[in-house]
Amino acid sequence: MKKEQFKSVEIGQSRNKAMIIGYLPEFDKISIYNHVQEIKLKATDVEYQFNFNPRYVHMKESIYSGSEEEQICKKSNNNLKRLSQIINNTNKDFKTNHQFIVFHYSLIDSINKWLDDLWESTKYMKYGNLKNDVGLLHDVFHNTEKEWVVIDGNSYFSSIHQSYLARKQLKNVPDEIKEWSKYYNVRKSLGKAYTKDMLSTQSDEYDIQMIQLIALVMEKNMSSWNQSDKIDFMKILYRLLFAITYRNKDKWINANDMFVYIQAIRYLTLPFDKTTTFKQTNRMNYILLTALYEKDKNLEKTTFNIKMFRNLIEGLISKNERKEKLDYVLDGLNEVYNAMIYYQNESLHILKDIDGQSARDRLTKIDSLCANGVMKYTSKCRDKIINDDIDIVQMRKKLKQMADNMIKVYQNYLNNNVTKLLHNNPKLASNISNIYKLGHFEDNLTERDFFLLVMDALKCS
């Protein structure tokens, strides 16, 4: 079997596993992708002017002002290559690559009602609050008097609308716009359409379909999104997934079952990771953790990769076997998140990050350091937090103690290596000092910080 064929079989097996774990053996029947219709529409048949891709929803008051600074206007009015593509596409029917995605207005209404109901039923949820998300999604799924609403609005219909405005406004109108504008109200284009008829009557299946429909907003054109846009929107989708799961928390045997279910539904419904395999043991990932607990301080992906903390997270989820412990687990995960932020910030006092340097060593090397000799105390502290039935206040103290010990361990390791290097190279310290004085470094980089960065660069740390 060829490698590509083997991968295809492996992914198929992963989907089957996720469907079983998600209690959705007939997932393919409810999936929105099996309910799509093809439809031909003219630009004037569609409500697109007030419907936005999530990247642009915060600019909704000025996005159609015609200002040269606005992204959509610039993309349409100043990019002749893009306009040429638009003109050519109006004359074609794409059988495999539809030009747009639209929702029927009744489906938009159902989505907005579902968002309101979900917010109402989960607004007292301690973690993963949806208030801001629901407000933003209402702006994305704008109610309209027209029958159809464009979902891929910024990349097709809103662009041709801007082209039409440019034809009216610009003195020197490009020939491409003149040519295309003749057909503004005439030519039809082929697209995918979704209607309310596709929705299941079963509440669990209905929730999953709604997640899929909202995810579709980004899936059509997410290849053009930058990574921060993708992650921000994925966090919204993860919070929605958590909310539909948590509001039915009484059905779960324990926290482990609930988080495995969330990851199974994530695997089946969200745009990312479609070419990866599903792993039942991966109960918590970076995006879900930060979606639920991120506040004023951002957790770096590198910090999340510290096994000491990841083992704590997985242990808290898997070792509490009663459903009554679910809120305890959620509170405990919040304490672990805060401890990760604390370690991340305090370790910067030991070795600064300059353009991302040294973060991998400073943060992830701690795993191997804490597994050796007397440093095993930190690992024992981690195991005690997982296995002891302690309250959240006690857990917070132990996590602080564990993080402080990790910082001390790394500090000692760094100092020992610096001492060895200086012993073998007596003139090194004075040479580094002279380089620092000649370097005109920014004020916040002290000579000590510079010294440690050089040590790190020399692989002594």
Order of alpha helices (4+ residues) and beta strands (2+ residues): alpha-alpha-beta-beta-alpha-alpha-beta-alpha-alpha-beta-alpha-alpha-beta-alpha-alpha-alpha-alpha-alpha-alpha-alpha-alpha-alpha-alpha-alpha-alpha-alpha
